[in-house]
Amino acid sequence: MTQEYIKKFIVPSRSTLGKTYLVSQTKFGQWQCSCPHWIFRHSECDHIRRVKANPSKYEVETWHTTDQLDLNPTRRDKKNPTSSKIDNPSIR
């Protein structure tokens, strides 16, 4: 099933140094996360709570897309928005 996402956030793990998770918000206001807690339980995890408390701290970009949850996020180069690159080597 394809979801339409309007916001994506990169949130660092508190338990594993260098590990990050992707939190996404759908156009219907639903939240999803790439962490095991959310994947297996579909309940609000610490990463989603942290984004809700301070969204500007973690936001990657805001846009409308019909892509499925991307577990390998990339950031767009602001000077060349058509190119993709990984700014954070810990994101794989």
C-alpha positions, 0 to 999 in steps of 0.5 A: 500500500502506498502512503503520501508523506508530507514530512520526514525527519531523521532522529538519532537513536539514544541507545546506539551511537551513530544509528538513526531512524526515519520518522514520517508524517502522512498527509492524514497526520499519521506518524510512522518510524523505521525503528523496530518498536514502531514496525512491530507494534505500530504504536508511538515510539520515542522517536515520534514523541521527540519529533512531535516535541521539537520538529524543527530539530529533526526535519529533513525536508517537507514535500508531498510524495507517494513514495513508501516509507524510505528506510534509506533516507537521503537529503537533497543538495540545496544548491542542486535539488535534483541531486541526491546525496547522503550528508550523514555517513551514519545513515545507510 
